[in-house]
Amino acid sequence: MAALSMTMAALSMTMAALGMTRGGCPLSSGVVYACLLVTGGAGFVGSNLALRMRGRYPDARIIAADNLIRRGSELNLPRLAAGNIEFVRADVRKSDDLTFPNIPFDLILECSAEPSVLAGYDVGPTYLIDTNLNGTVNCLEVARRTNADFVFMSTSRVYPIAALESLAVHEDATRFTLTADQKLPGASAKGIAEDFPLAGARSLYGATKLCSELIIEEYADMYGLRYMINRCGVITGPWQMGKVDQGVFALWMGKHYFDRPLQYIGYGGTGKQVRDFVSIDDLGELVQTQLDRFDALPDRLYNVGGGLASSLSLLETTALCEEITGNRVEIERIAENRPLDVKLYVTDNARVERDTGWVPAKTPRETLSEIFAWIHDNEALVAPLWR
């Protein structure tokens, strides 16, 4: 046995020296995936990640599944077709839609979601819970049956609202700013880290995503599932059909481009509430890095955002949009807060930067300028969204 172990060790060293692993996959690039499923695949995040996967795995079979309920998602179908990505109209709420007999998926990117934090207020919680929680379970069942790796796009909204609102802040000329003397663990002047407390209400949207995280961990323990969870802050970039409750930076640029009115809602109507955001290209770069180093990473859960350097208040976003578009729009000021609002959220990327070396490359101006250029180049296509 000792001789066999030495022989196997020598073989592994030889394979490593040749840049090989089992199956002939390069060590530097991790597993070469052959069959991928992207749920929410016609949405903003899903479609962009699917296209990135096509560039990384040119010979893979990639299926994008989506129910096309979100307005604007249908505009991504020609992009998927041009990338040789198969589109299947499927609803993650329905397990039969995700049967896919005889398709051996080895990677699932779970990007499906009802993404609005205000979802459930007007029409009840059924669609939200069925999509964001039961839908995740249905996707996990596909992963269990096919022994696929699983990447889950979660959200910073898993953190409780009362705890976030209790953070110590300065009110500066154009924004709220976190102070250095925070009392809660996981909070600092750099933002919110993964050990921020989870006790308390966070919205049904955030609750469904947190429940999904817990169920993923149980699947991993019971069935040996390899997984990665990214708690993302705001993600933005070209091809995001932004709304007031999701995709605010794309919305802000779209409204400025088409010279349509906006609102500062809450916190006295000052527009000083702050979010950080990460470009979809930077997020795609991180996901690929995680896939390439799946087993080498010490954690399975990461806060992911633009960080302090890529944070803007609404007031600052307005100034940038005015500079880029040359338009100044009417902005109504509404002092009263909406339900579930928070004055400030910035991601502390320390863990993901430590483990992967990833840092967001694009500045807020670059990302907003890219959204402007996309709208300009596709004006007739996207005008109905913001007019």
Backbone hydrogen bonds, N-H to C=O, Kabsch-Sander energy under -0.5 kcal/mol:
donor,donor_aa,acceptor,acceptor_aa,energy
5,S,1,M,-2.8
6,M,2,A,-2.4
7,T,3,A,-2.3
8,M,4,L,-2.7
9,A,5,S,-2.6
10,A,6,M,-2.5
11,L,7,T,-2.3
12,S,8,M,-2.6
13,M,9,A,-2.3
14,T,10,A,-2.3
15,M,11,L,-2.7
16,A,12,S,-2.5
17,A,13,M,-2.4
18,L,14,T,-1.6
19,G,16,A,-1.4
20,M,15,M,-3.7
21,T,25,C,-0.7
24,G,21,T,-2.3
25,C,22,R,-0.6
27,L,19,G,-0.6
29,S,26,P,-0.7
30,G,27,L,-1.0
31,V,291,L,-0.6
33,Y,31,V,-0.9
36,L,61,R,-3.0
37,L,107,L,-2.3
38,V,63,I,-2.9
39,T,37,L,-0.6
39,T,109,L,-2.0
40,G,65,A,-1.5
41,G,38,V,-0.7
41,G,65,A,-2.4
43,G,40,G,-1.7
46,G,40,G,-0.5
47,S,43,G,-2.4
48,N,44,F,-1.5
49,L,45,V,-2.6
50,A,46,G,-2.4
51,L,47,S,-2.1
52,R,48,N,-1.9
53,M,49,L,-2.6
54,R,50,A,-1.8
55,G,51,L,-1.6
56,R,52,R,-1.7
57,Y,53,M,-3.3
60,A,57,Y,-1.7
61,R,34,A,-2.7
62,I,60,A,-0.6
63,I,36,L,-2.6
64,A,86,E,-3.5
65,A,38,V,-2.6
65,A,63,I,-0.6
66,D,88,V,-1.7
73,S,70,R,-2.0
75,L,72,G,-1.5
76,N,73,S,-1.6
77,L,74,E,-1.2
80,L,76,N,-2.2
81,A,77,L,-2.5
82,A,78,P,-2.2
83,G,79,R,-1.3
84,N,81,A,-1.7
85,I,80,L,-2.3
86,E,62,I,-2.2
86,E,84,N,-0.5
88,V,64,A,-2.7
90,A,66,D,-1.2
90,A,88,V,-1.0
92,V,90,A,-0.5
94,K,91,D,-2.1
95,S,93,R,-0.7
97,D,94,K,-1.2
98,L,94,K,-0.6
98,L,95,S,-1.2
99,T,96,D,-1.2
103,I,100,F,-1.6
105,F,103,I,-1.7
106,D,35,C,-2.8
107,L,35,C,-1.2
108,I,149,D,-2.4
109,L,37,L,-2.7
110,E,108,I,-0.7
110,E,151,V,-3.2
111,C,39,T,-1.3
111,C,109,L,-1.2
117,V,245,D,-0.9
119,A,116,S,-1.2
121,Y,118,L,-1.7
124,G,120,G,-0.9
129,I,125,P,-2.8
130,D,126,T,-2.8
131,T,127,Y,-2.3
132,N,128,L,-2.8
133,L,129,I,-2.0
134,N,129,I,-1.9
135,G,130,D,-1.1
137,V,133,L,-1.9
138,N,134,N,-2.3
139,C,135,G,-2.1
140,L,136,T,-2.6
141,E,137,V,-2.0
142,V,138,N,-1.3
143,A,139,C,-2.0
144,R,140,L,-2.8
145,R,141,E,-2.4
146,T,142,V,-1.9
147,N,143,A,-1.3
148,A,143,A,-1.7
149,D,106,D,-2.2
150,F,226,R,-2.2
151,V,108,I,-2.7
152,F,150,F,-0.5
152,F,228,M,-3.1
153,M,110,E,-2.1
154,S,152,F,-1.0
154,S,230,N,-2.2
156,S,232,C,-2.4
158,V,155,T,-1.2
159,Y,156,S,-1.7
161,I,201,A,-1.9
162,A,201,A,-0.6
164,L,160,P,-1.9
165,E,161,I,-2.8
166,S,162,A,-1.1
167,L,164,L,-1.2
170,H,177,T,-3.1
172,D,170,H,-0.8
172,D,175,R,-2.9
176,F,272,K,-1.9
177,T,170,H,-2.5
179,T,168,A,-2.1
182,Q,180,A,-1.3
187,A,184,L,-1.3
188,S,191,G,-1.6
191,G,188,S,-1.3
192,I,346,V,-2.7
193,A,186,G,-3.1
196,F,193,A,-1.6
207,A,203,S,-2.5
208,T,204,L,-2.5
209,K,205,Y,-1.7
210,L,206,G,-2.3
211,C,207,A,-2.7
212,S,208,T,-1.9
213,E,209,K,-1.9
214,L,210,L,-2.0
215,I,211,C,-2.2
216,I,212,S,-2.4
217,E,213,E,-1.9
218,E,214,L,-1.7
219,Y,215,I,-2.5
220,A,216,I,-2.4
221,D,217,E,-2.0
222,M,218,E,-2.7
223,Y,219,Y,-2.9
224,G,220,A,-1.3
225,L,219,Y,-0.8
227,Y,225,L,-0.5
228,M,150,F,-1.8
229,I,300,R,-2.7
230,N,152,F,-2.3
231,R,229,I,-0.6
231,R,302,Y,-3.2
232,C,154,S,-1.1
232,C,230,N,-1.2
233,G,304,V,-2.2
234,V,276,D,-1.1
236,T,278,V,-2.0
240,Q,237,G,-1.1
241,M,239,W,-0.6
242,G,240,Q,-1.5
243,K,246,Q,-3.2
246,Q,243,K,-0.8
251,L,247,G,-2.3
252,W,248,V,-2.5
253,M,249,F,-1.9
254,G,250,A,-2.7
255,K,251,L,-2.9
256,H,252,W,-1.8
257,Y,253,M,-2.8
258,F,254,G,-2.3
259,D,256,H,-0.9
260,R,255,K,-3.0
262,L,330,E,-2.5
264,Y,332,E,-3.0
265,I,263,Q,-0.7
266,G,264,Y,-0.5
266,G,334,I,-2.8
268,G,335,A,-1.7
269,G,266,G,-1.5
269,G,334,I,-0.5
270,T,267,Y,-1.0
271,G,266,G,-0.5
274,V,343,K,-2.3
275,R,312,L,-2.1
276,D,345,Y,-1.1
277,F,310,S,-2.5
278,V,234,V,-2.5
280,I,236,T,-1.9
283,L,279,S,-2.3
284,G,280,I,-2.3
285,E,281,D,-1.9
286,L,282,D,-1.9
287,V,283,L,-2.6
288,Q,284,G,-2.1
289,T,285,E,-2.0
290,Q,286,L,-2.7
291,L,287,V,-2.3
292,D,288,Q,-2.4
293,R,289,T,-1.3
294,F,291,L,-1.0
296,A,293,R,-0.6
297,L,293,R,-1.5
297,L,294,F,-0.6
302,Y,229,I,-2.2
304,V,231,R,-2.5
310,S,307,G,-1.2
311,S,308,L,-1.2
312,L,275,R,-2.7
314,L,273,Q,-1.3
315,L,271,G,-3.0
317,T,313,S,-2.5
318,T,314,L,-2.5
319,A,315,L,-1.7
320,L,316,E,-2.1
321,C,317,T,-2.7
322,E,318,T,-2.5
323,E,319,A,-2.0
324,I,320,L,-2.5
325,T,321,C,-2.6
326,G,322,E,-2.2
332,E,262,L,-2.7
334,I,264,Y,-3.2
334,I,332,E,-0.6
335,A,333,R,-0.5
341,D,338,R,-1.5
345,Y,274,V,-1.7
348,D,192,I,-2.4
349,N,347,T,-0.8
353,E,349,N,-2.7
354,R,350,A,-2.4
355,D,351,R,-2.3
356,T,352,V,-2.1
357,G,353,E,-1.8
358,W,352,V,-0.7
367,T,363,T,-2.4
368,L,364,P,-2.7
369,S,365,R,-2.4
370,E,366,E,-2.0
371,I,367,T,-2.0
372,F,368,L,-2.3
373,A,369,S,-2.4
374,W,370,E,-2.3
375,I,371,I,-2.5
376,H,372,F,-2.6
377,D,373,A,-2.4
378,N,374,W,-1.3
379,E,376,H,-0.9
382,V,378,N,-2.2
383,A,379,E,-2.0
385,L,382,V,-1.7
386,W,382,V,-0.8
386,W,383,A,-0.9
387,R,383,A,-1.9
